């Protein structure tokens, strides 16, 4: 499972999260680079790159949409 930092854009795996204890005792975790907030990513169904679900269009990333926008055979063969 992968995550993306909402602050710096770093993509990281579950085991790479930074954990720390706040002075008032609350356990926190965040991005291993900046300790920022994060969300789970979803893989593009064409190229497999990780993105926020809201950034995908029908499960396909913007790069693939632009790359294959005129390749109708590729669009219909996506499983």
C-alpha positions as CSV (number, residue, x, y, z in Angstrom):
1,X,0.0,0.0,0.0
2,X,1.3,3.4,-1.0
3,X,0.6,6.9,0.3
4,X,1.2,10.4,-1.0
5,X,2.1,13.4,1.2
6,X,-0.4,16.2,0.8
7,X,2.3,18.7,1.7
8,X,5.4,17.8,-0.3
9,X,4.1,15.2,-2.8
10,X,6.4,12.4,-1.6
11,X,5.1,8.9,-2.3
12,X,6.0,6.3,0.3
13,X,5.1,2.8,1.5
14,X,3.3,1.9,4.8
15,X,6.5,0.9,6.6
16,X,8.2,4.2,5.8
17,X,5.9,6.4,7.8
18,X,7.5,8.7,10.4
19,X,6.1,8.2,13.9
20,X,6.6,10.4,16.9
21,X,5.0,11.3,20.2
22,X,3.7,14.8,20.7
23,X,4.6,16.6,24.0
24,X,1.1,16.1,25.3
25,X,1.4,12.3,24.7
26,X,-0.5,11.8,21.4
27,X,1.1,9.4,19.0
28,X,1.4,10.9,15.5
29,X,2.5,9.6,12.1
30,X,3.2,11.3,8.8
31,X,5.4,11.6,5.7
32,X,8.9,10.4,6.3
33,X,10.3,13.5,4.7
34,X,8.3,16.4,6.2
35,X,5.9,14.7,8.7
36,X,3.0,16.1,6.6
37,X,-0.5,14.7,6.3
38,X,-1.0,11.9,3.7
39,X,-3.6,9.9,1.9
40,X,-3.7,6.5,0.3
41,X,-2.9,6.3,-3.4
42,X,-4.5,4.4,-6.2
43,X,-2.5,3.0,-9.2
44,X,-3.4,4.2,-12.7
45,X,-5.0,1.3,-14.5
46,X,-2.8,2.0,-17.6
47,X,0.7,2.8,-16.4
48,X,0.6,1.8,-12.7
49,X,1.8,5.2,-11.4
50,X,0.4,6.2,-7.9
51,X,-2.1,9.1,-7.6
52,X,-4.8,10.3,-5.3
53,X,-8.1,8.7,-6.4
54,X,-9.6,12.2,-7.1
55,X,-6.8,12.9,-9.6
56,X,-7.7,9.9,-11.7
57,X,-10.4,10.0,-14.5
58,X,-12.0,6.6,-14.6
59,X,-8.9,5.0,-13.0
60,X,-6.6,6.6,-15.6
61,X,-4.0,9.4,-14.9
62,X,-3.8,12.6,-16.8
63,X,-0.4,11.6,-18.4
64,X,-2.0,8.5,-19.9
65,X,-5.1,10.3,-21.0
66,X,-2.9,12.8,-22.8
67,X,-0.5,10.1,-24.2
68,X,-3.3,7.9,-25.5
69,X,-6.1,10.4,-26.2
70,X,-5.9,9.6,-30.0
71,X,-5.2,5.9,-29.6
72,X,-8.7,4.6,-29.5
73,X,-7.6,0.9,-29.6
74,X,-5.6,1.4,-26.4
75,X,-8.6,3.1,-24.7
76,X,-10.9,0.2,-25.5
77,X,-8.3,-2.5,-24.5
78,X,-7.8,-1.3,-20.9
79,X,-8.9,-3.9,-18.5
